[in-house]
Amino acid sequence: MSHVTYKIVQHDGGWAYTADGVFFGTLRDPCRSTCRRQARRRRAARARPNRGDRIRTADGKWHTETAAGSDRPETDVEDKA
């Protein structure tokens, strides 16, 4: 089973969360705690099968990823910023 770690990071004067170099959710949230809550919600959503995740790649393009229920990754949120 794969593992995904969402990391809370400072980004462009605010806060964002990333995984494997991809920014998720609000890209420039001024409040660290709000960004942390968003990351935790995404973590919970990833645990459910057949859930589409809208992500933005490093080149700025948005797309939706879906996964079967049998291959959901283990996830955690890291906030060391």
PDB file with SEQRES, HELIX, SHEET and CRYST1 records, atoms N, CA, C and O in Angstrom:
SEQRES   1 A   81  MET SER HIS VAL THR TYR LYS ILE VAL GLN HIS ASP GLY          
SEQRES   2 A   81  GLY TRP ALA TYR THR ALA ASP GLY VAL PHE PHE GLY THR          
SEQRES   3 A   81  LEU ARG ASP PRO CYS ARG SER THR CYS ARG ARG GLN ALA          
SEQRES   4 A   81  ARG ARG ARG ARG ALA ALA ARG ALA ARG PRO ASN ARG GLY          
SEQRES   5 A   81  ASP ARG ILE ARG THR ALA ASP GLY LYS TRP HIS THR GLU          
SEQRES   6 A   81  THR ALA ALA GLY SER ASP ARG PRO GLU THR ASP VAL GLU          
SEQRES   7 A   81  ASP LYS ALA                                                  
HELIX    1 AA1 ARG A   32  ARG A   46  1                                  15    
HELIX    2 AA2 GLY A   69  ASP A   71  5                                   3    
SHEET    1 AA1 4 VAL A  22  ASP A  29  0                                        
SHEET    2 AA1 4 GLY A  14  ALA A  19 -1                                        
SHEET    3 AA1 4 HIS A   3  HIS A  11 -1                                        
SHEET    4 AA1 4 GLU A  74  GLU A  78  1                                        
SHEET    1 AA2 2 ASP A  53  ARG A  56  0                                        
SHEET    2 AA2 2 TRP A  62  GLU A  65 -1                                        
CRYST1    1.000    1.000    1.000  90.00  90.00  90.00 P 1           1          
ATOM      1  N   MET A   1       0.847  -1.174   0.000  1.00  0.00           N  
ATOM      2  CA  MET A   1       0.000   0.000   0.000  1.00  0.00           C  
ATOM      3  C   MET A   1       0.896   1.241   0.000  1.00  0.00           C  
ATOM      4  O   MET A   1       1.929   1.270   0.668  1.00  0.00           O  
ATOM      5  N   SER A   2       0.496   2.244  -0.742  1.00  0.00           N  
ATOM      6  CA  SER A   2       1.284   3.470  -0.808  1.00  0.00           C  
ATOM      7  C   SER A   2       0.995   4.380   0.383  1.00  0.00           C  
ATOM      8  O   SER A   2       0.031   4.176   1.122  1.00  0.00           O  
ATOM      9  N   HIS A   3       1.845   5.382   0.551  1.00  0.00           N  
ATOM     10  CA  HIS A   3       1.713   6.313   1.658  1.00  0.00           C  
ATOM     11  C   HIS A   3       1.839   7.743   1.124  1.00  0.00           C  
ATOM     12  O   HIS A   3       2.738   8.039   0.338  1.00  0.00           O  
ATOM     13  N   VAL A   4       0.937   8.622   1.554  1.00  0.00           N  
ATOM     14  CA  VAL A   4       0.955  10.025   1.148  1.00  0.00           C  
ATOM     15  C   VAL A   4       1.072  10.875   2.404  1.00  0.00           C  
ATOM     16  O   VAL A   4       0.309  10.694   3.353  1.00  0.00           O  
ATOM     17  N   THR A   5       2.032  11.807   2.413  1.00  0.00           N  
ATOM     18  CA  THR A   5       2.167  12.756   3.511  1.00  0.00           C  
ATOM     19  C   THR A   5       1.862  14.149   2.985  1.00  0.00           C  
ATOM     20  O   THR A   5       2.545  14.643   2.088  1.00  0.00           O  
ATOM     21  N   TYR A   6       0.834  14.784   3.544  1.00  0.00           N  
ATOM     22  CA  TYR A   6       0.516  16.171   3.213  1.00  0.00           C  
ATOM     23  C   TYR A   6       1.339  17.058   4.136  1.00  0.00           C  
ATOM     24  O   TYR A   6       1.248  16.937   5.358  1.00  0.00           O  
ATOM     25  N   LYS A   7       2.139  17.946   3.563  1.00  0.00           N  
ATOM     26  CA  LYS A   7       3.008  18.815   4.342  1.00  0.00           C  
ATOM     27  C   LYS A   7       2.494  20.247   4.291  1.00  0.00           C  
ATOM     28  O   LYS A   7       2.217  20.779   3.216  1.00  0.00           O  
ATOM     29  N   ILE A   8       2.369  20.864   5.460  1.00  0.00           N  
ATOM     30  CA  ILE A   8       1.969  22.261   5.559  1.00  0.00           C  
ATOM     31  C   ILE A   8       3.224  23.089   5.309  1.00  0.00           C  
ATOM     32  O   ILE A   8       4.235  22.907   5.988  1.00  0.00           O  
ATOM     33  N   VAL A   9       3.162  24.000   4.336  1.00  0.00           N  
ATOM     34  CA  VAL A   9       4.337  24.799   3.975  1.00  0.00           C  
ATOM     35  C   VAL A   9       3.964  26.266   3.798  1.00  0.00           C  
ATOM     36  O   VAL A   9       2.823  26.594   3.473  1.00  0.00           O  
ATOM     37  N   GLN A  10       4.939  27.139   4.015  1.00  0.00           N  
ATOM     38  CA  GLN A  10       4.741  28.546   3.695  1.00  0.00           C  
ATOM     39  C   GLN A  10       4.809  28.682   2.185  1.00  0.00           C  
ATOM     40  O   GLN A  10       5.659  28.079   1.530  1.00  0.00           O  
ATOM     41  N   HIS A  11       3.891  29.490   1.639  1.00  0.00           N  
ATOM     42  CA  HIS A  11       3.828  29.613   0.184  1.00  0.00           C  
ATOM     43  C   HIS A  11       3.297  30.985  -0.200  1.00  0.00           C  
ATOM     44  O   HIS A  11       2.163  31.335   0.129  1.00  0.00           O  
ATOM     45  N   ASP A  12       4.111  31.751  -0.887  1.00  0.00           N  
ATOM     46  CA  ASP A  12       3.682  33.024  -1.484  1.00  0.00           C  
ATOM     47  C   ASP A  12       2.983  33.935  -0.476  1.00  0.00           C  
ATOM     48  O   ASP A  12       1.929  34.497  -0.774  1.00  0.00           O  
ATOM     49  N   GLY A  13       3.556  34.081   0.696  1.00  0.00           N  
ATOM     50  CA  GLY A  13       2.989  34.966   1.709  1.00  0.00           C  
ATOM     51  C   GLY A  13       1.872  34.367   2.537  1.00  0.00           C  
ATOM     52  O   GLY A  13       1.252  35.072   3.333  1.00  0.00           O  
ATOM     53  N   GLY A  14       1.601  33.087   2.371  1.00  0.00           N  
ATOM     54  CA  GLY A  14       0.535  32.424   3.118  1.00  0.00           C  
ATOM     55  C   GLY A  14       0.934  30.993   3.410  1.00  0.00           C  
ATOM     56  O   GLY A  14       2.113  30.695   3.602  1.00  0.00           O  
ATOM     57  N   TRP A  15      -0.046  30.111   3.442  1.00  0.00           N  
ATOM     58  CA  TRP A  15       0.179  28.697   3.746  1.00  0.00           C  
ATOM     59  C   TRP A  15      -0.499  27.828   2.705  1.00  0.00           C  
ATOM     60  O   TRP A  15      -1.538  28.196   2.157  1.00  0.00           O  
ATOM     61  N   ALA A  16       0.090  26.677   2.436  1.00  0.00           N  
ATOM     62  CA  ALA A  16      -0.478  25.695   1.515  1.00  0.00           C  
ATOM     63  C   ALA A  16      -0.102  24.318   2.034  1.00  0.00           C  
ATOM     64  O   ALA A  16       0.701  24.196   2.959  1.00  0.00           O  
ATOM     65  N   TYR A  17      -0.680  23.280   1.442  1.00  0.00           N  
ATOM     66  CA  TYR A  17      -0.226  21.932   1.762  1.00  0.00           C  
ATOM     67  C   TYR A  17       0.113  21.214   0.478  1.00  0.00           C  
ATOM     68  O   TYR A  17      -0.544  21.402  -0.546  1.00  0.00           O  
ATOM     69  N   THR A  18       1.147  20.385   0.539  1.00  0.00           N  
ATOM     70  CA  THR A  18       1.663  19.708  -0.638  1.00  0.00           C  
ATOM     71  C   THR A  18       1.818  18.219  -0.369  1.00  0.00           C  
ATOM     72  O   THR A  18       1.835  17.771   0.777  1.00  0.00           O  
ATOM     73  N   ALA A  19       1.930  17.478  -1.440  1.00  0.00           N  
ATOM     74  CA  ALA A  19       2.310  16.065  -1.388  1.00  0.00           C  
ATOM     75  C   ALA A  19       3.055  15.765  -2.674  1.00  0.00           C  
ATOM     76  O   ALA A  19       2.533  15.986  -3.767  1.00  0.00           O  
ATOM     77  N   ASP A  20       4.253  15.272  -2.548  1.00  0.00           N  
ATOM     78  CA  ASP A  20       5.081  14.932  -3.715  1.00  0.00           C  
ATOM     79  C   ASP A  20       5.232  16.099  -4.685  1.00  0.00           C  
ATOM     80  O   ASP A  20       5.192  15.899  -5.899  1.00  0.00           O  
ATOM     81  N   GLY A  21       5.404  17.311  -4.170  1.00  0.00           N  
ATOM     82  CA  GLY A  21       5.627  18.481  -5.010  1.00  0.00           C  
ATOM     83  C   GLY A  21       4.381  19.090  -5.625  1.00  0.00           C  
ATOM     84  O   GLY A  21       4.481  20.030  -6.414  1.00  0.00           O  
ATOM     85  N   VAL A  22       3.211  18.575  -5.281  1.00  0.00           N  
ATOM     86  CA  VAL A  22       1.950  19.083  -5.831  1.00  0.00           C  
ATOM     87  C   VAL A  22       1.226  19.880  -4.745  1.00  0.00           C  
ATOM     88  O   VAL A  22       1.067  19.403  -3.621  1.00  0.00           O  
ATOM     89  N   PHE A  23       0.784  21.104  -5.088  1.00  0.00           N  
ATOM     90  CA  PHE A  23       0.028  21.923  -4.148  1.00  0.00           C  
ATOM     91  C   PHE A  23      -1.443  21.535  -4.198  1.00  0.00           C  
ATOM     92  O   PHE A  23      -2.001  21.327  -5.275  1.00  0.00           O  
ATOM     93  N   PHE A  24      -2.071  21.437  -3.025  1.00  0.00           N  
ATOM     94  CA  PHE A  24      -3.470  21.062  -2.911  1.00  0.00           C  
ATOM     95  C   PHE A  24      -4.264  22.185  -2.264  1.00  0.00           C  
ATOM     96  O   PHE A  24      -3.714  23.029  -1.556  1.00  0.00           O  
ATOM     97  N   GLY A  25      -5.581  22.180  -2.522  1.00  0.00           N  
ATOM     98  CA  GLY A  25      -6.486  23.105  -1.853  1.00  0.00           C  
ATOM     99  C   GLY A  25      -6.166  24.548  -2.161  1.00  0.00           C  
ATOM    100  O   GLY A  25      -5.692  24.872  -3.249  1.00  0.00           O  
ATOM    101  N   THR A  26      -6.427  25.413  -1.201  1.00  0.00           N  
ATOM    102  CA  THR A  26      -6.162  26.831  -1.344  1.00  0.00           C  
ATOM    103  C   THR A  26      -4.659  27.037  -1.401  1.00  0.00           C  
ATOM    104  O   THR A  26      -3.931  26.621  -0.499  1.00  0.00           O  
ATOM    105  N   LEU A  27      -4.203  27.675  -2.453  1.00  0.00           N  
ATOM    106  CA  LEU A  27      -2.765  27.806  -2.625  1.00  0.00           C  
ATOM    107  C   LEU A  27      -2.151  28.887  -1.755  1.00  0.00           C  
ATOM    108  O   LEU A  27      -0.950  28.852  -1.490  1.00  0.00           O  
ATOM    109  N   ARG A  28      -2.941  29.838  -1.310  1.00  0.00           N  
ATOM    110  CA  ARG A  28      -2.356  30.921  -0.525  1.00  0.00           C  
ATOM    111  C   ARG A  28      -3.275  31.289   0.619  1.00  0.00           C  
ATOM    112  O   ARG A  28      -3.836  32.384   0.648  1.00  0.00           O  
ATOM    113  N   ASP A  29      -3.427  30.392   1.542  1.00  0.00           N  
ATOM    114  CA  ASP A  29      -4.281  30.636   2.695  1.00  0.00           C  
ATOM    115  C   ASP A  29      -3.482  31.430   3.726  1.00  0.00           C  
ATOM    116  O   ASP A  29      -2.403  30.993   4.126  1.00  0.00           O  
ATOM    117  N   PRO A  30      -3.984  32.585   4.165  1.00  0.00           N  
ATOM    118  CA  PRO A  30      -3.217  33.396   5.112  1.00  0.00           C  
ATOM    119  C   PRO A  30      -3.156  32.791   6.512  1.00  0.00           C  
ATOM    120  O   PRO A  30      -2.344  33.221   7.331  1.00  0.00           O  
ATOM    121  N   CYS A  31      -3.992  31.813   6.798  1.00  0.00           N  
ATOM    122  CA  CYS A  31      -4.076  31.251   8.147  1.00  0.00           C  
ATOM    123  C   CYS A  31      -3.565  29.807   8.154  1.00  0.00           C  
ATOM    124  O   CYS A  31      -4.121  28.938   7.484  1.00  0.00           O  
ATOM    125  N   ARG A  32      -2.520  29.572   8.906  1.00  0.00           N  
ATOM    126  CA  ARG A  32      -1.914  28.242   8.978  1.00  0.00           C  
ATOM    127  C   ARG A  32      -2.895  27.198   9.508  1.00  0.00           C  
ATOM    128  O   ARG A  32      -2.941  26.077   9.003  1.00  0.00           O  
ATOM    129  N   SER A  33      -3.681  27.564  10.528  1.00  0.00           N  
ATOM    130  CA  SER A  33      -4.611  26.587  11.104  1.00  0.00           C  
ATOM    131  C   SER A  33      -5.712  26.195  10.117  1.00  0.00           C  
ATOM    132  O   SER A  33      -6.142  25.042  10.101  1.00  0.00           O  
ATOM    133  N   THR A  34      -6.168  27.136   9.298  1.00  0.00           N  
ATOM    134  CA  THR A  34      -7.164  26.813   8.270  1.00  0.00           C  
ATOM    135  C   THR A  34      -6.570  25.858   7.248  1.00  0.00           C  
ATOM    136  O   THR A  34      -7.229  24.909   6.823  1.00  0.00           O  
ATOM    137  N   CYS A  35      -5.349  26.102   6.860  1.00  0.00           N  
ATOM    138  CA  CYS A  35      -4.674  25.228   5.905  1.00  0.00           C  
ATOM    139  C   CYS A  35      -4.513  23.825   6.498  1.00  0.00           C  
ATOM    140  O   CYS A  35      -4.701  22.830   5.798  1.00  0.00           O  
ATOM    141  N   ARG A  36      -4.169  23.746   7.769  1.00  0.00           N  
ATOM    142  CA  ARG A  36      -4.021  22.460   8.442  1.00  0.00           C  
ATOM    143  C   ARG A  36      -5.353  21.706   8.449  1.00  0.00           C  
ATOM    144  O   ARG A  36      -5.379  20.499   8.210  1.00  0.00           O  
ATOM    145  N   ARG A  37      -6.463  22.412   8.721  1.00  0.00           N  
ATOM    146  CA  ARG A  37      -7.791  21.775   8.701  1.00  0.00           C  
ATOM    147  C   ARG A  37      -8.117  21.257   7.306  1.00  0.00           C  
ATOM    148  O   ARG A  37      -8.660  20.162   7.163  1.00  0.00           O  
ATOM    149  N   GLN A  38      -7.791  22.038   6.274  1.00  0.00           N  
ATOM    150  CA  GLN A  38      -8.038  21.594   4.903  1.00  0.00           C  
ATOM    151  C   GLN A  38      -7.262  20.317   4.593  1.00  0.00           C  
ATOM    152  O   GLN A  38      -7.795  19.398   3.971  1.00  0.00           O  
ATOM    153  N   ALA A  39      -6.014  20.264   5.023  1.00  0.00           N  
ATOM    154  CA  ALA A  39      -5.194  19.078   4.783  1.00  0.00           C  
ATOM    155  C   ALA A  39      -5.769  17.862   5.503  1.00  0.00           C  
ATOM    156  O   ALA A  39      -5.773  16.759   4.957  1.00  0.00           O  
ATOM    157  N   ARG A  40      -6.250  18.064   6.719  1.00  0.00           N  
ATOM    158  CA  ARG A  40      -6.845  16.952   7.470  1.00  0.00           C  
ATOM    159  C   ARG A  40      -8.139  16.476   6.826  1.00  0.00           C  
ATOM    160  O   ARG A  40      -8.424  15.278   6.823  1.00  0.00           O  
ATOM    161  N   ARG A  41      -8.927  17.404   6.278  1.00  0.00           N  
ATOM    162  CA  ARG A  41     -10.144  17.009   5.550  1.00  0.00           C  
ATOM    163  C   ARG A  41      -9.790  16.199   4.316  1.00  0.00           C  
ATOM    164  O   ARG A  41     -10.443  15.200   4.016  1.00  0.00           O  
ATOM    165  N   ARG A  42      -8.746  16.631   3.595  1.00  0.00           N  
ATOM    166  CA  ARG A  42      -8.318  15.879   2.410  1.00  0.00           C  
ATOM    167  C   ARG A  42      -7.836  14.496   2.827  1.00  0.00           C  
ATOM    168  O   ARG A  42      -8.105  13.508   2.143  1.00  0.00           O  
ATOM    169  N   ARG A  43      -7.127  14.425   3.944  1.00  0.00           N  
ATOM    170  CA  ARG A  43      -6.661  13.128   4.436  1.00  0.00           C  
ATOM    171  C   ARG A  43      -7.843  12.198   4.686  1.00  0.00           C  
ATOM    172  O   ARG A  43      -7.812  11.036   4.280  1.00  0.00           O  
ATOM    173  N   ALA A  44      -8.878  12.695   5.347  1.00  0.00           N  
ATOM    174  CA  ALA A  44     -10.067  11.888   5.616  1.00  0.00           C  
ATOM    175  C   ALA A  44     -10.756  11.482   4.319  1.00  0.00           C  
ATOM    176  O   ALA A  44     -11.227  10.352   4.192  1.00  0.00           O  
ATOM    177  N   ALA A  45     -10.817  12.398   3.359  1.00  0.00           N  
ATOM    178  CA  ALA A  45     -11.467  12.106   2.080  1.00  0.00           C  
ATOM    179  C   ALA A  45     -10.704  11.031   1.309  1.00  0.00           C  
ATOM    180  O   ALA A  45     -11.315  10.211   0.624  1.00  0.00           O  
ATOM    181  N   ARG A  46      -9.384  11.028   1.417  1.00  0.00           N  
ATOM    182  CA  ARG A  46      -8.583  10.029   0.703  1.00  0.00           C  
ATOM    183  C   ARG A  46      -8.831   8.628   1.234  1.00  0.00           C  
ATOM    184  O   ARG A  46      -8.581   7.650   0.530  1.00  0.00           O  
ATOM    185  N   ALA A  47      -9.309   8.514   2.440  1.00  0.00           N  
ATOM    186  CA  ALA A  47      -9.571   7.200   3.029  1.00  0.00           C  
ATOM    187  C   ALA A  47     -10.822   6.552   2.445  1.00  0.00           C  
ATOM    188  O   ALA A  47     -11.001   5.339   2.553  1.00  0.00           O  
ATOM    189  N   ARG A  48     -11.692   7.360   1.824  1.00  0.00           N  
ATOM    190  CA  ARG A  48     -12.924   6.824   1.240  1.00  0.00           C  
ATOM    191  C   ARG A  48     -12.671   6.377  -0.196  1.00  0.00           C  
ATOM    192  O   ARG A  48     -11.956   7.059  -0.930  1.00  0.00           O  
ATOM    193  N   PRO A  49     -13.232   5.265  -0.607  1.00  0.00           N  
ATOM    194  CA  PRO A  49     -13.033   4.782  -1.982  1.00  0.00           C  
ATOM    195  C   PRO A  49     -13.782   5.615  -3.014  1.00  0.00           C  
ATOM    196  O   PRO A  49     -14.768   6.287  -2.711  1.00  0.00           O  
ATOM    197  N   ASN A  50     -13.276   5.548  -4.244  1.00  0.00           N  
ATOM    198  CA  ASN A  50     -13.920   6.157  -5.413  1.00  0.00           C  
ATOM    199  C   ASN A  50     -14.170   7.652  -5.243  1.00  0.00           C  
ATOM    200  O   ASN A  50     -15.179   8.174  -5.717  1.00  0.00           O  
ATOM    201  N   ARG A  51     -13.286   8.312  -4.594  1.00  0.00           N  
ATOM    202  CA  ARG A  51     -13.394   9.747  -4.361  1.00  0.00           C  
ATOM    203  C   ARG A  51     -12.482  10.461  -5.353  1.00  0.00           C  
ATOM    204  O   ARG A  51     -11.306  10.118  -5.470  1.00  0.00           O  
ATOM    205  N   GLY A  52     -13.009  11.440  -6.059  1.00  0.00           N  
ATOM    206  CA  GLY A  52     -12.204  12.228  -6.983  1.00  0.00           C  
ATOM    207  C   GLY A  52     -11.490  13.341  -6.249  1.00  0.00           C  
ATOM    208  O   GLY A  52     -12.105  14.067  -5.468  1.00  0.00           O  
ATOM    209  N   ASP A  53     -10.211  13.481  -6.488  1.00  0.00           N  
ATOM    210  CA  ASP A  53      -9.422  14.547  -5.878  1.00  0.00           C  
ATOM    211  C   ASP A  53      -8.983  15.517  -6.960  1.00  0.00           C  
ATOM    212  O   ASP A  53      -8.363  15.126  -7.948  1.00  0.00           O  
ATOM    213  N   ARG A  54      -9.311  16.781  -6.763  1.00  0.00           N  
ATOM    214  CA  ARG A  54      -8.904  17.817  -7.706  1.00  0.00           C  
ATOM    215  C   ARG A  54      -7.548  18.331  -7.255  1.00  0.00           C  
ATOM    216  O   ARG A  54      -7.408  18.831  -6.139  1.00  0.00           O  
ATOM    217  N   ILE A  55      -6.540  18.208  -8.129  1.00  0.00           N  
ATOM    218  CA  ILE A  55      -5.196  18.630  -7.763  1.00  0.00           C  
ATOM    219  C   ILE A  55      -4.605  19.550  -8.820  1.00  0.00           C  
ATOM    220  O   ILE A  55      -5.017  19.548  -9.979  1.00  0.00           O  
ATOM    221  N   ARG A  56      -3.647  20.318  -8.394  1.00  0.00           N  
ATOM    222  CA  ARG A  56      -2.927  21.225  -9.293  1.00  0.00           C  
ATOM    223  C   ARG A  56      -1.489  20.743  -9.374  1.00  0.00           C  
ATOM    224  O   ARG A  56      -0.824  20.587  -8.350  1.00  0.00           O  
ATOM    225  N   THR A  57      -1.012  20.510 -10.575  1.00  0.00           N  
ATOM    226  CA  THR A  57       0.343  20.023 -10.769  1.00  0.00           C  
ATOM    227  C   THR A  57       1.330  21.177 -10.689  1.00  0.00           C  
ATOM    228  O   THR A  57       0.932  22.342 -10.659  1.00  0.00           O  
ATOM    229  N   ALA A  58       2.614  20.855 -10.655  1.00  0.00           N  
ATOM    230  CA  ALA A  58       3.660  21.869 -10.536  1.00  0.00           C  
ATOM    231  C   ALA A  58       3.634  22.868 -11.691  1.00  0.00           C  
ATOM    232  O   ALA A  58       4.066  24.008 -11.523  1.00  0.00           O  
ATOM    233  N   ASP A  59       3.136  22.460 -12.860  1.00  0.00           N  
ATOM    234  CA  ASP A  59       3.065  23.391 -13.999  1.00  0.00           C  
ATOM    235  C   ASP A  59       1.782  24.225 -14.006  1.00  0.00           C  
ATOM    236  O   ASP A  59       1.524  24.955 -14.963  1.00  0.00           O  
ATOM    237  N   GLY A  60       0.973  24.120 -12.935  1.00  0.00           N  
ATOM    238  CA  GLY A  60      -0.209  24.972 -12.783  1.00  0.00           C  
ATOM    239  C   GLY A  60      -1.497  24.436 -13.375  1.00  0.00           C  
ATOM    240  O   GLY A  60      -2.510  25.134 -13.350  1.00  0.00           O  
ATOM    241  N   LYS A  61      -1.498  23.236 -13.902  1.00  0.00           N  
ATOM    242  CA  LYS A  61      -2.700  22.662 -14.508  1.00  0.00           C  
ATOM    243  C   LYS A  61      -3.498  21.876 -13.466  1.00  0.00           C  
ATOM    244  O   LYS A  61      -2.928  21.191 -12.616  1.00  0.00           O  
ATOM    245  N   TRP A  62      -4.830  21.986 -13.548  1.00  0.00           N  
ATOM    246  CA  TRP A  62      -5.722  21.276 -12.635  1.00  0.00           C  
ATOM    247  C   TRP A  62      -6.250  20.019 -13.308  1.00  0.00           C  
ATOM    248  O   TRP A  62      -6.520  20.027 -14.509  1.00  0.00           O  
ATOM    249  N   HIS A  63      -6.400  18.938 -12.549  1.00  0.00           N  
ATOM    250  CA  HIS A  63      -7.076  17.746 -13.039  1.00  0.00           C  
ATOM    251  C   HIS A  63      -7.629  16.963 -11.847  1.00  0.00           C  
ATOM    252  O   HIS A  63      -7.282  17.226 -10.696  1.00  0.00           O  
ATOM    253  N   THR A  64      -8.491  16.000 -12.149  1.00  0.00           N  
ATOM    254  CA  THR A  64      -9.118  15.194 -11.109  1.00  0.00           C  
ATOM    255  C   THR A  64      -8.559  13.784 -11.170  1.00  0.00           C  
ATOM    256  O   THR A  64      -8.458  13.190 -12.244  1.00  0.00           O  
ATOM    257  N   GLU A  65      -8.198  13.255 -10.011  1.00  0.00           N  
ATOM    258  CA  GLU A  65      -7.725  11.882  -9.917  1.00  0.00           C  
ATOM    259  C   GLU A  65      -8.731  11.082  -9.100  1.00  0.00           C  
ATOM    260  O   GLU A  65      -9.250  11.564  -8.094  1.00  0.00           O  
ATOM    261  N   THR A  66      -8.998   9.874  -9.534  1.00  0.00           N  
ATOM    262  CA  THR A  66      -9.867   8.977  -8.766  1.00  0.00           C  
ATOM    263  C   THR A  66      -9.118   7.676  -8.516  1.00  0.00           C  
ATOM    264  O   THR A  66      -8.162   7.354  -9.221  1.00  0.00           O  
ATOM    265  N   ALA A  67      -9.556   6.939  -7.518  1.00  0.00           N  
ATOM    266  CA  ALA A  67      -8.903   5.676  -7.191  1.00  0.00           C  
ATOM    267  C   ALA A  67      -9.949   4.681  -6.721  1.00  0.00           C  
ATOM    268  O   ALA A  67     -10.966   5.052  -6.135  1.00  0.00           O  
ATOM    269  N   ALA A  68      -9.687   3.431  -6.986  1.00  0.00           N  
ATOM    270  CA  ALA A  68     -10.581   2.367  -6.531  1.00  0.00           C  
ATOM    271  C   ALA A  68     -10.470   2.212  -5.022  1.00  0.00           C  
ATOM    272  O   ALA A  68      -9.456   2.580  -4.428  1.00  0.00           O  
ATOM    273  N   GLY A  69     -11.485   1.682  -4.418  1.00  0.00           N  
ATOM    274  CA  GLY A  69     -11.498   1.534  -2.971  1.00  0.00           C  
ATOM    275  C   GLY A  69     -10.451   0.572  -2.437  1.00  0.00           C  
ATOM    276  O   GLY A  69     -10.085   0.650  -1.264  1.00  0.00           O  
ATOM    277  N   SER A  70      -9.971  -0.313  -3.258  1.00  0.00           N  
ATOM    278  CA  SER A  70      -9.016  -1.315  -2.787  1.00  0.00           C  
ATOM    279  C   SER A  70      -7.577  -0.812  -2.726  1.00  0.00           C  
ATOM    280  O   SER A  70      -6.707  -1.491  -2.181  1.00  0.00           O  
ATOM    281  N   ASP A  71      -7.321   0.365  -3.277  1.00  0.00           N  
ATOM    282  CA  ASP A  71      -5.933   0.822  -3.325  1.00  0.00           C  
ATOM    283  C   ASP A  71      -5.734   2.212  -2.709  1.00  0.00           C  
ATOM    284  O   ASP A  71      -4.849   2.957  -3.131  1.00  0.00           O  
ATOM    285  N   ARG A  72      -6.550   2.558  -1.721  1.00  0.00           N  
ATOM    286  CA  ARG A  72      -6.420   3.855  -1.070  1.00  0.00           C  
ATOM    287  C   ARG A  72      -5.123   3.917  -0.277  1.00  0.00           C  
ATOM    288  O   ARG A  72      -4.799   2.972   0.443  1.00  0.00           O  
ATOM    289  N   PRO A  73      -4.370   5.016  -0.394  1.00  0.00           N  
ATOM    290  CA  PRO A  73      -3.094   5.106   0.338  1.00  0.00           C  
ATOM    291  C   PRO A  73      -3.298   5.432   1.811  1.00  0.00           C  
ATOM    292  O   PRO A  73      -4.320   5.992   2.206  1.00  0.00           O  
ATOM    293  N   GLU A  74      -2.317   5.073   2.603  1.00  0.00           N  
ATOM    294  CA  GLU A  74      -2.272   5.556   3.975  1.00  0.00           C  
ATOM    295  C   GLU A  74      -1.850   7.017   3.899  1.00  0.00           C  
ATOM    296  O   GLU A  74      -1.021   7.374   3.062  1.00  0.00           O  
ATOM    297  N   THR A  75      -2.408   7.868   4.760  1.00  0.00           N  
ATOM    298  CA  THR A  75      -2.085   9.292   4.703  1.00  0.00           C  
ATOM    299  C   THR A  75      -1.803   9.848   6.087  1.00  0.00           C  
ATOM    300  O   THR A  75      -2.262   9.312   7.096  1.00  0.00           O  
ATOM    301  N   ASP A  76      -1.043  10.929   6.118  1.00  0.00           N  
ATOM    302  CA  ASP A  76      -0.862  11.693   7.346  1.00  0.00           C  
ATOM    303  C   ASP A  76      -0.588  13.146   6.984  1.00  0.00           C  
ATOM    304  O   ASP A  76      -0.307  13.465   5.829  1.00  0.00           O  
ATOM    305  N   VAL A  77      -0.672  14.028   7.984  1.00  0.00           N  
ATOM    306  CA  VAL A  77      -0.428  15.449   7.803  1.00  0.00           C  
ATOM    307  C   VAL A  77       0.764  15.825   8.659  1.00  0.00           C  
ATOM    308  O   VAL A  77       0.803  15.535   9.855  1.00  0.00           O  
ATOM    309  N   GLU A  78       1.750  16.482   8.028  1.00  0.00           N  
ATOM    310  CA  GLU A  78       2.965  16.902   8.714  1.00  0.00           C  
ATOM    311  C   GLU A  78       3.005  18.428   8.746  1.00  0.00           C  
ATOM    312  O   GLU A  78       2.910  19.080   7.706  1.00  0.00           O  
ATOM    313  N   ASP A  79       3.144  18.989   9.936  1.00  0.00           N  
ATOM    314  CA  ASP A  79       3.172  20.445  10.096  1.00  0.00           C  
ATOM    315  C   ASP A  79       4.379  20.834  10.928  1.00  0.00           C  
ATOM    316  O   ASP A  79       4.283  20.987  12.145  1.00  0.00           O  
ATOM    317  N   LYS A  80       5.520  20.995  10.262  1.00  0.00           N  
ATOM    318  CA  LYS A  80       6.763  21.338  10.947  1.00  0.00           C  
ATOM    319  C   LYS A  80       7.226  22.750  10.613  1.00  0.00           C  
ATOM    320  O   LYS A  80       8.298  23.176  11.042  1.00  0.00           O  
ATOM    321  N   ALA A  81       6.415  23.472   9.846  1.00  0.00           N  
ATOM    322  CA  ALA A  81       6.822  24.817   9.399  1.00  0.00           C  
ATOM    323  C   ALA A  81       6.933  25.776  10.565  1.00  0.00           C  
ATOM    324  O   ALA A  81       7.263  26.946  10.373  1.00  0.00           O  
TER     325      ALA A  81                                                      
END                                                                             
